């Protein structure tokens, strides 16, 4: 199982900026990615094609999208379909990122539709889950993560190939705040996600990658990646500069 080191650029970067960052990243990382790692860049839609060009044919790199609408095509003004992303060279897509749940109002059920639809369309899906600070303080971490995983995976076919499914545990209070969950909290949450994946998929649940996200930076990525059941990281702020994401990807 390859560790997945993912850069989520959110709503940052024009095409020129994205091209420069991707080129810088390739310069720093190409040829140095260990065989057991995969580096994933997730730019905004408008920069997918320039980033695809920079990453094309470079071993160890993949391209991903931040979102899509779960339909093949149709009258959905402003939306983008999975086939359009595959056409641009995307291998992965996110679903259930906390900003989409809590800023854009996406429900657990809608996230579940996206995960199943994206997988069926041929994308590898990264399902993001994680609790808000008040839920953590109320001792509800497991309940929230269980609810989001159950809904997020409810329509996924039972014989899903484990390599195509990824879960990202991202405590909402750690995203973009500079706060990271401590190693014990990360181990506990990831252990719980693993238990749930095993309950659902049996032995195959061990092969589904579980990423940690939330204020990952070069200074803490080495420690985080060494925690049990952490199979990669999903990085926002610290992925925007080639130098800092390169340091994380190779940590
Ligand atoms: P952050 O974002 O690294 O800026 O905390 C992580 C994410 O939103 O995936």
py3Dmol code that shows the C-alpha trace and the ligand (Angstrom):
import py3Dmol

protein = """\
ATOM      1  CA  UNK A   1       0.000   0.000   0.000  1.00  0.00           C
ATOM      2  CA  UNK A   2       1.541   3.305  -1.079  1.00  0.00           C
ATOM      3  CA  UNK A   3       1.374   6.258   1.311  1.00  0.00           C
ATOM      4  CA  UNK A   4      -0.603   9.070  -0.293  1.00  0.00           C
ATOM      5  CA  UNK A   5       0.805  12.589   0.165  1.00  0.00           C
ATOM      6  CA  UNK A   6      -1.929  14.947  -1.045  1.00  0.00           C
ATOM      7  CA  UNK A   7      -1.890  18.705  -1.690  1.00  0.00           C
ATOM      8  CA  UNK A   8      -5.316  20.379  -1.577  1.00  0.00           C
ATOM      9  CA  UNK A   9      -4.918  23.865  -3.076  1.00  0.00           C
ATOM     10  CA  UNK A  10      -8.537  24.817  -2.310  1.00  0.00           C
ATOM     11  CA  UNK A  11      -9.603  28.103  -3.983  1.00  0.00           C
ATOM     12  CA  UNK A  12      -6.065  29.386  -4.471  1.00  0.00           C
ATOM     13  CA  UNK A  13      -3.895  30.018  -7.540  1.00  0.00           C
ATOM     14  CA  UNK A  14      -4.450  31.324 -11.039  1.00  0.00           C
ATOM     15  CA  UNK A  15      -3.272  29.101 -13.890  1.00  0.00           C
ATOM     16  CA  UNK A  16       0.144  30.807 -13.961  1.00  0.00           C
ATOM     17  CA  UNK A  17       0.592  30.432 -10.227  1.00  0.00           C
ATOM     18  CA  UNK A  18      -0.493  26.801 -10.340  1.00  0.00           C
ATOM     19  CA  UNK A  19       1.866  26.082 -13.211  1.00  0.00           C
ATOM     20  CA  UNK A  20       4.795  27.650 -11.359  1.00  0.00           C
ATOM     21  CA  UNK A  21       4.046  25.749  -8.148  1.00  0.00           C
ATOM     22  CA  UNK A  22       3.589  22.423  -9.938  1.00  0.00           C
ATOM     23  CA  UNK A  23       6.806  22.961 -11.883  1.00  0.00           C
ATOM     24  CA  UNK A  24       8.661  23.840  -8.690  1.00  0.00           C
ATOM     25  CA  UNK A  25       7.294  20.758  -6.969  1.00  0.00           C
ATOM     26  CA  UNK A  26       8.292  18.472  -9.809  1.00  0.00           C
ATOM     27  CA  UNK A  27      11.772  20.007  -9.764  1.00  0.00           C
ATOM     28  CA  UNK A  28      12.151  19.329  -6.050  1.00  0.00           C
ATOM     29  CA  UNK A  29      10.512  15.922  -5.851  1.00  0.00           C
ATOM     30  CA  UNK A  30      10.723  14.101  -9.225  1.00  0.00           C
ATOM     31  CA  UNK A  31      13.062  11.139  -9.068  1.00  0.00           C
ATOM     32  CA  UNK A  32      13.101  11.270  -5.254  1.00  0.00           C
ATOM     33  CA  UNK A  33       9.656   9.876  -4.468  1.00  0.00           C
ATOM     34  CA  UNK A  34      10.166   6.591  -2.596  1.00  0.00           C
ATOM     35  CA  UNK A  35       8.597   3.561  -4.292  1.00  0.00           C
ATOM     36  CA  UNK A  36       6.060   3.288  -1.467  1.00  0.00           C
ATOM     37  CA  UNK A  37       4.727   6.854  -1.853  1.00  0.00           C
ATOM     38  CA  UNK A  38       2.394   8.631  -4.224  1.00  0.00           C
ATOM     39  CA  UNK A  39       2.184  12.433  -4.498  1.00  0.00           C
ATOM     40  CA  UNK A  40      -1.244  13.824  -5.346  1.00  0.00           C
ATOM     41  CA  UNK A  41      -1.944  17.416  -6.397  1.00  0.00           C
ATOM     42  CA  UNK A  42      -5.530  18.691  -6.138  1.00  0.00           C
ATOM     43  CA  UNK A  43      -5.739  22.156  -7.759  1.00  0.00           C
ATOM     44  CA  UNK A  44      -8.867  24.215  -8.405  1.00  0.00           C
ATOM     45  CA  UNK A  45     -10.790  23.151 -11.548  1.00  0.00           C
ATOM     46  CA  UNK A  46      -9.484  26.087 -13.555  1.00  0.00           C
ATOM     47  CA  UNK A  47      -5.866  24.962 -13.098  1.00  0.00           C
ATOM     48  CA  UNK A  48      -6.357  21.217 -13.661  1.00  0.00           C
ATOM     49  CA  UNK A  49      -5.197  21.241 -17.255  1.00  0.00           C
ATOM     50  CA  UNK A  50      -2.007  23.258 -16.659  1.00  0.00           C
ATOM     51  CA  UNK A  51      -1.090  21.136 -13.648  1.00  0.00           C
ATOM     52  CA  UNK A  52      -1.872  17.960 -15.627  1.00  0.00           C
ATOM     53  CA  UNK A  53       0.628  19.123 -18.233  1.00  0.00           C
ATOM     54  CA  UNK A  54       3.336  19.705 -15.620  1.00  0.00           C
ATOM     55  CA  UNK A  55       2.814  16.317 -13.959  1.00  0.00           C
ATOM     56  CA  UNK A  56       2.293  14.294 -17.151  1.00  0.00           C
ATOM     57  CA  UNK A  57       4.350  11.131 -17.309  1.00  0.00           C
ATOM     58  CA  UNK A  58       6.283  11.917 -14.126  1.00  0.00           C
ATOM     59  CA  UNK A  59       6.369   8.721 -12.060  1.00  0.00           C
ATOM     60  CA  UNK A  60       4.882   8.947  -8.591  1.00  0.00           C
ATOM     61  CA  UNK A  61       2.549  11.917  -9.250  1.00  0.00           C
ATOM     62  CA  UNK A  62      -1.239  11.901  -9.587  1.00  0.00           C
ATOM     63  CA  UNK A  63      -3.850  14.574 -10.222  1.00  0.00           C
ATOM     64  CA  UNK A  64      -7.103  15.019  -8.321  1.00  0.00           C
ATOM     65  CA  UNK A  65     -10.195  17.245  -8.221  1.00  0.00           C
ATOM     66  CA  UNK A  66     -11.779  18.940  -5.229  1.00  0.00           C
ATOM     67  CA  UNK A  67     -15.390  18.243  -6.134  1.00  0.00           C
ATOM     68  CA  UNK A  68     -17.935  17.139  -8.759  1.00  0.00           C
ATOM     69  CA  UNK A  69     -21.659  16.616  -9.116  1.00  0.00           C
ATOM     70  CA  UNK A  70     -22.876  13.011  -8.988  1.00  0.00           C
ATOM     71  CA  UNK A  71     -24.435  12.745 -12.436  1.00  0.00           C
ATOM     72  CA  UNK A  72     -23.001  11.698 -15.793  1.00  0.00           C
ATOM     73  CA  UNK A  73     -24.103  14.937 -17.493  1.00  0.00           C
ATOM     74  CA  UNK A  74     -27.173  17.123 -17.654  1.00  0.00           C
ATOM     75  CA  UNK A  75     -28.787  20.421 -16.770  1.00  0.00           C
ATOM     76  CA  UNK A  76     -26.718  21.191 -13.653  1.00  0.00           C
ATOM     77  CA  UNK A  77     -25.518  24.742 -14.220  1.00  0.00           C
ATOM     78  CA  UNK A  78     -22.168  25.423 -12.628  1.00  0.00           C
ATOM     79  CA  UNK A  79     -21.379  21.790 -11.928  1.00  0.00           C
ATOM     80  CA  UNK A  80     -18.753  19.399 -13.264  1.00  0.00           C
ATOM     81  CA  UNK A  81     -19.148  15.655 -13.966  1.00  0.00           C
ATOM     82  CA  UNK A  82     -16.687  12.873 -13.118  1.00  0.00           C
ATOM     83  CA  UNK A  83     -16.073  12.076 -16.806  1.00  0.00           C
ATOM     84  CA  UNK A  84     -14.937  15.661 -17.366  1.00  0.00           C
ATOM     85  CA  UNK A  85     -12.373  15.216 -14.591  1.00  0.00           C
ATOM     86  CA  UNK A  86     -11.178  11.867 -15.952  1.00  0.00           C
ATOM     87  CA  UNK A  87     -10.854  13.561 -19.337  1.00  0.00           C
ATOM     88  CA  UNK A  88      -8.491  16.131 -17.761  1.00  0.00           C
ATOM     89  CA  UNK A  89      -6.314  13.390 -16.292  1.00  0.00           C
ATOM     90  CA  UNK A  90      -7.729  13.256 -12.764  1.00  0.00           C
ATOM     91  CA  UNK A  91      -7.354   9.946 -10.963  1.00  0.00           C
ATOM     92  CA  UNK A  92      -8.793  11.087  -7.613  1.00  0.00           C
ATOM     93  CA  UNK A  93     -11.516  13.335  -6.213  1.00  0.00           C
ATOM     94  CA  UNK A  94     -12.426  14.569  -2.745  1.00  0.00           C
ATOM     95  CA  UNK A  95     -15.863  14.221  -1.148  1.00  0.00           C
ATOM     96  CA  UNK A  96     -17.092  15.454   2.194  1.00  0.00           C
ATOM     97  CA  UNK A  97     -14.332  17.971   2.863  1.00  0.00           C
ATOM     98  CA  UNK A  98     -15.278  19.950   5.955  1.00  0.00           C
ATOM     99  CA  UNK A  99     -15.474  23.187   3.982  1.00  0.00           C
ATOM    100  CA  UNK A 100     -18.073  21.627   1.700  1.00  0.00           C
ATOM    101  CA  UNK A 101     -19.994  20.164   4.626  1.00  0.00           C
ATOM    102  CA  UNK A 102     -19.900  23.235   6.856  1.00  0.00           C
ATOM    103  CA  UNK A 103     -19.531  26.213   4.472  1.00  0.00           C
ATOM    104  CA  UNK A 104     -21.454  24.877   1.453  1.00  0.00           C
ATOM    105  CA  UNK A 105     -23.961  22.872   3.489  1.00  0.00           C
ATOM    106  CA  UNK A 106     -23.464  19.420   1.955  1.00  0.00           C
ATOM    107  CA  UNK A 107     -25.275  16.657   3.831  1.00  0.00           C
ATOM    108  CA  UNK A 108     -23.925  13.246   4.821  1.00  0.00           C
ATOM    109  CA  UNK A 109     -26.320  11.685   2.304  1.00  0.00           C
ATOM    110  CA  UNK A 110     -25.167  13.887  -0.589  1.00  0.00           C
ATOM    111  CA  UNK A 111     -21.534  13.092   0.240  1.00  0.00           C
ATOM    112  CA  UNK A 112     -22.457   9.390   0.121  1.00  0.00           C
ATOM    113  CA  UNK A 113     -23.990   9.798  -3.331  1.00  0.00           C
ATOM    114  CA  UNK A 114     -20.787  11.431  -4.565  1.00  0.00           C
ATOM    115  CA  UNK A 115     -18.509   8.712  -3.181  1.00  0.00           C
ATOM    116  CA  UNK A 116     -20.488   5.907  -4.824  1.00  0.00           C
ATOM    117  CA  UNK A 117     -20.992   7.785  -8.095  1.00  0.00           C
ATOM    118  CA  UNK A 118     -17.336   8.821  -8.361  1.00  0.00           C
ATOM    119  CA  UNK A 119     -16.104   5.277  -7.749  1.00  0.00           C
ATOM    120  CA  UNK A 120     -18.539   3.854 -10.304  1.00  0.00           C
ATOM    121  CA  UNK A 121     -17.349   6.455 -12.817  1.00  0.00           C
ATOM    122  CA  UNK A 122     -13.732   5.358 -12.358  1.00  0.00           C
ATOM    123  CA  UNK A 123     -12.350   7.946  -9.944  1.00  0.00           C
ATOM    124  CA  UNK A 124     -10.507   7.047  -6.762  1.00  0.00           C
ATOM    125  CA  UNK A 125     -12.490   8.667  -3.986  1.00  0.00           C
ATOM    126  CA  UNK A 126     -11.160  10.379  -0.861  1.00  0.00           C
ATOM    127  CA  UNK A 127     -13.960  10.554   1.708  1.00  0.00           C
ATOM    128  CA  UNK A 128     -13.205  13.212   4.343  1.00  0.00           C
ATOM    129  CA  UNK A 129     -14.605  12.861   7.844  1.00  0.00           C
ATOM    130  CA  UNK A 130     -13.982  14.667  11.120  1.00  0.00           C
ATOM    131  CA  UNK A 131     -15.557  16.254  14.156  1.00  0.00           C
ATOM    132  CA  UNK A 132     -16.060  19.904  15.097  1.00  0.00           C
ATOM    133  CA  UNK A 133     -14.514  21.238  18.305  1.00  0.00           C
ATOM    134  CA  UNK A 134     -17.807  21.198  20.211  1.00  0.00           C
ATOM    135  CA  UNK A 135     -18.352  17.581  19.176  1.00  0.00           C
ATOM    136  CA  UNK A 136     -14.884  16.651  20.433  1.00  0.00           C
ATOM    137  CA  UNK A 137     -15.506  18.472  23.715  1.00  0.00           C
ATOM    138  CA  UNK A 138     -18.780  16.601  24.110  1.00  0.00           C
ATOM    139  CA  UNK A 139     -16.976  13.262  23.638  1.00  0.00           C
ATOM    140  CA  UNK A 140     -18.689  12.608  20.314  1.00  0.00           C
ATOM    141  CA  UNK A 141     -15.681  11.945  18.054  1.00  0.00           C
ATOM    142  CA  UNK A 142     -16.579   8.288  17.404  1.00  0.00           C
ATOM    143  CA  UNK A 143     -20.269   9.028  16.896  1.00  0.00           C
ATOM    144  CA  UNK A 144     -19.570  11.755  14.333  1.00  0.00           C
ATOM    145  CA  UNK A 145     -16.933   9.766  12.460  1.00  0.00           C
ATOM    146  CA  UNK A 146     -19.163   6.680  12.450  1.00  0.00           C
ATOM    147  CA  UNK A 147     -22.157   8.649  11.145  1.00  0.00           C
ATOM    148  CA  UNK A 148     -20.093  10.262   8.360  1.00  0.00           C
ATOM    149  CA  UNK A 149     -18.452   6.969   7.371  1.00  0.00           C
ATOM    150  CA  UNK A 150     -21.736   5.041   7.396  1.00  0.00           C
ATOM    151  CA  UNK A 151     -23.449   7.628   5.205  1.00  0.00           C
ATOM    152  CA  UNK A 152     -20.363   8.208   3.051  1.00  0.00           C
ATOM    153  CA  UNK A 153     -19.926   4.514   2.262  1.00  0.00           C
ATOM    154  CA  UNK A 154     -23.544   3.361   2.289  1.00  0.00           C
ATOM    155  CA  UNK A 155     -23.930   3.144  -1.493  1.00  0.00           C
ATOM    156  CA  UNK A 156     -20.437   1.864  -2.258  1.00  0.00           C
ATOM    157  CA  UNK A 157     -20.449  -1.638  -3.751  1.00  0.00           C
ATOM    158  CA  UNK A 158     -19.225  -4.247  -1.226  1.00  0.00           C
ATOM    159  CA  UNK A 159     -16.585  -5.565  -3.637  1.00  0.00           C
ATOM    160  CA  UNK A 160     -14.992  -2.116  -4.078  1.00  0.00           C
ATOM    161  CA  UNK A 161     -11.288  -2.338  -4.840  1.00  0.00           C
ATOM    162  CA  UNK A 162      -9.614  -1.099  -1.634  1.00  0.00           C
ATOM    163  CA  UNK A 163      -6.986   0.873  -3.560  1.00  0.00           C
ATOM    164  CA  UNK A 164      -9.695   3.066  -5.043  1.00  0.00           C
ATOM    165  CA  UNK A 165     -11.134   4.143  -1.700  1.00  0.00           C
ATOM    166  CA  UNK A 166      -9.366   6.508   0.703  1.00  0.00           C
ATOM    167  CA  UNK A 167     -10.651   7.987   3.966  1.00  0.00           C
ATOM    168  CA  UNK A 168      -9.212  11.263   5.282  1.00  0.00           C
ATOM    169  CA  UNK A 169      -9.649  11.963   8.981  1.00  0.00           C
ATOM    170  CA  UNK A 170      -9.589  15.746   9.345  1.00  0.00           C
ATOM    171  CA  UNK A 171     -10.746  17.161  12.673  1.00  0.00           C
ATOM    172  CA  UNK A 172     -12.499  20.396  11.673  1.00  0.00           C
ATOM    173  CA  UNK A 173     -10.859  22.367  14.493  1.00  0.00           C
ATOM    174  CA  UNK A 174      -7.398  21.464  13.128  1.00  0.00           C
ATOM    175  CA  UNK A 175      -8.017  22.659   9.557  1.00  0.00           C
ATOM    176  CA  UNK A 176      -6.250  25.896   8.759  1.00  0.00           C
ATOM    177  CA  UNK A 177      -5.896  26.769  12.433  1.00  0.00           C
ATOM    178  CA  UNK A 178      -2.324  25.714  13.146  1.00  0.00           C
ATOM    179  CA  UNK A 179      -3.692  23.238  15.716  1.00  0.00           C
ATOM    180  CA  UNK A 180      -2.997  19.569  15.079  1.00  0.00           C
ATOM    181  CA  UNK A 181      -4.496  16.623  16.880  1.00  0.00           C
ATOM    182  CA  UNK A 182      -1.906  15.048  19.210  1.00  0.00           C
ATOM    183  CA  UNK A 183      -0.364  11.700  18.217  1.00  0.00           C
ATOM    184  CA  UNK A 184      -2.588   9.826  20.694  1.00  0.00           C
ATOM    185  CA  UNK A 185      -5.753  11.462  19.307  1.00  0.00           C
ATOM    186  CA  UNK A 186      -4.690  10.717  15.733  1.00  0.00           C
ATOM    187  CA  UNK A 187      -3.895   7.087  16.612  1.00  0.00           C
ATOM    188  CA  UNK A 188      -7.246   6.699  18.376  1.00  0.00           C
ATOM    189  CA  UNK A 189      -9.316   8.212  15.538  1.00  0.00           C
ATOM    190  CA  UNK A 190      -7.441   6.315  12.817  1.00  0.00           C
ATOM    191  CA  UNK A 191      -7.728   3.067  14.787  1.00  0.00           C
ATOM    192  CA  UNK A 192     -11.470   3.613  14.984  1.00  0.00           C
ATOM    193  CA  UNK A 193     -11.742   4.311  11.239  1.00  0.00           C
ATOM    194  CA  UNK A 194      -9.748   1.122  10.579  1.00  0.00           C
ATOM    195  CA  UNK A 195     -12.091  -0.877  12.824  1.00  0.00           C
ATOM    196  CA  UNK A 196     -15.069   0.441  10.902  1.00  0.00           C
ATOM    197  CA  UNK A 197     -13.470  -0.341   7.543  1.00  0.00           C
ATOM    198  CA  UNK A 198     -12.731  -3.896   8.692  1.00  0.00           C
ATOM    199  CA  UNK A 199     -16.269  -4.319   9.957  1.00  0.00           C
ATOM    200  CA  UNK A 200     -17.552  -3.249   6.540  1.00  0.00           C
ATOM    201  CA  UNK A 201     -15.009  -4.854   4.176  1.00  0.00           C
ATOM    202  CA  UNK A 202     -13.271  -7.570   6.234  1.00  0.00           C
ATOM    203  CA  UNK A 203      -9.547  -8.027   5.557  1.00  0.00           C
ATOM    204  CA  UNK A 204      -9.800  -5.655   2.583  1.00  0.00           C
ATOM    205  CA  UNK A 205     -10.487  -2.894   5.100  1.00  0.00           C
ATOM    206  CA  UNK A 206      -6.785  -3.049   6.011  1.00  0.00           C
ATOM    207  CA  UNK A 207      -5.894  -1.942   2.480  1.00  0.00           C
ATOM    208  CA  UNK A 208      -8.037   1.204   2.413  1.00  0.00           C
ATOM    209  CA  UNK A 209      -5.730   4.145   3.040  1.00  0.00           C
ATOM    210  CA  UNK A 210      -6.513   6.504   5.909  1.00  0.00           C
ATOM    211  CA  UNK A 211      -5.013   9.997   5.586  1.00  0.00           C
ATOM    212  CA  UNK A 212      -4.639  12.574   8.345  1.00  0.00           C
ATOM    213  CA  UNK A 213      -5.381  16.219   7.572  1.00  0.00           C
ATOM    214  CA  UNK A 214      -5.376  19.408   9.621  1.00  0.00           C
ATOM    215  CA  UNK A 215      -2.422  21.806   9.849  1.00  0.00           C
ATOM    216  CA  UNK A 216       0.116  19.292   8.560  1.00  0.00           C
ATOM    217  CA  UNK A 217       3.417  21.082   7.920  1.00  0.00           C
ATOM    218  CA  UNK A 218       7.059  20.138   7.343  1.00  0.00           C
ATOM    219  CA  UNK A 219       7.745  20.299  11.100  1.00  0.00           C
ATOM    220  CA  UNK A 220       5.110  17.714  12.076  1.00  0.00           C
ATOM    221  CA  UNK A 221       4.614  15.544   8.987  1.00  0.00           C
ATOM    222  CA  UNK A 222       7.366  13.036   9.848  1.00  0.00           C
ATOM    223  CA  UNK A 223       5.820  12.294  13.220  1.00  0.00           C
ATOM    224  CA  UNK A 224       2.268  12.122  11.859  1.00  0.00           C
ATOM    225  CA  UNK A 225       3.150   9.762   9.022  1.00  0.00           C
ATOM    226  CA  UNK A 226       4.768   7.409  11.550  1.00  0.00           C
ATOM    227  CA  UNK A 227       1.570   6.926  13.592  1.00  0.00           C
ATOM    228  CA  UNK A 228      -0.238   3.562  13.283  1.00  0.00           C
ATOM    229  CA  UNK A 229      -2.935   3.511  10.593  1.00  0.00           C
ATOM    230  CA  UNK A 230      -1.777   6.814   9.075  1.00  0.00           C
ATOM    231  CA  UNK A 231      -1.336   6.012   5.388  1.00  0.00           C
ATOM    232  CA  UNK A 232      -0.703   9.528   4.160  1.00  0.00           C
ATOM    233  CA  UNK A 233      -1.617  13.169   4.679  1.00  0.00           C
ATOM    234  CA  UNK A 234      -4.008  15.707   3.152  1.00  0.00           C
ATOM    235  CA  UNK A 235      -2.370  19.126   3.276  1.00  0.00           C
ATOM    236  CA  UNK A 236      -3.974  22.517   2.699  1.00  0.00           C
ATOM    237  CA  UNK A 237      -2.051  25.665   3.661  1.00  0.00           C
ATOM    238  CA  UNK A 238       1.401  24.085   3.696  1.00  0.00           C
ATOM    239  CA  UNK A 239       0.877  22.617   0.226  1.00  0.00           C
ATOM    240  CA  UNK A 240       0.607  26.005  -1.465  1.00  0.00           C
ATOM    241  CA  UNK A 241       4.378  26.495  -1.650  1.00  0.00           C
ATOM    242  CA  UNK A 242       6.395  23.923  -3.580  1.00  0.00           C
ATOM    243  CA  UNK A 243       9.218  23.932  -1.005  1.00  0.00           C
ATOM    244  CA  UNK A 244       7.040  23.204   1.999  1.00  0.00           C
ATOM    245  CA  UNK A 245       4.934  20.548   0.262  1.00  0.00           C
ATOM    246  CA  UNK A 246       8.074  18.900  -1.150  1.00  0.00           C
ATOM    247  CA  UNK A 247       9.455  18.689   2.396  1.00  0.00           C
ATOM    248  CA  UNK A 248       6.210  17.050   3.568  1.00  0.00           C
ATOM    249  CA  UNK A 249       5.966  14.678   0.602  1.00  0.00           C
ATOM    250  CA  UNK A 250       9.493  13.395   1.189  1.00  0.00           C
ATOM    251  CA  UNK A 251       9.412  13.482   5.016  1.00  0.00           C
TER     252      UNK A 251
END
"""
ligand_1 = """\
9
LIG
P -4.791 22.701 6.349
O -5.999 22.092 5.478
O -3.589 21.823 6.060
O -4.627 24.097 5.848
O -5.194 22.624 7.784
C -6.201 20.707 5.388
C -7.405 20.416 4.535
O -8.357 21.218 4.534
O -7.453 19.399 3.823
"""
view = py3Dmol.view(width=600, height=400)
view.addModel(protein, "pdb")
view.setStyle({"model": 0}, {"cartoon": {"style": "trace"}})
view.addModel(ligand_1, "xyz")
view.setStyle({"model": 1}, {"stick": {}})
view.zoomTo()
view.show()
